[in-house]
Amino acid sequence: MPSLNVNGCPINYIVEGTGKPVMLIHGFASSLQGNWRAPGIVDAIVRSGRQVIAIDCRGHGRSGKPHDPAAYEGVYEGPTLGTLTIARKDGGLQATIGPLKAP
């Protein structure tokens, strides 16, 4: 699976399907595999004609697991306008605050 370096931490992600994007952000102590792939949610969204973008948050799944607690401060800050975002638990905080802080 591909990864993206975010502030020195590799973040695992997937991009599958075509069409309007749906971003999936898992909750605490889970992963994209546990919340979205294993229950069939990724496949169902792709079958509906949309594109899925899903990440493993820092310290979860196949993403980096920094030992320094400071590496976990902050939330995602980037453009998500026009993207349907579905989040569970702590992923909801990232999905709400991140776009508000984006330029």
Buried (B, 14 or more C-beta within 10 A) or exposed (E): EEBEEBEEBBBBBBEBBEEEBBBBBBBEEBBBBBBBBEEEBBBEBBEEEBBBBBBBBBBBBBBBEBEEEEBEEBBBBEEBEEBEBBBBEBBBBBBEBBBEEEE
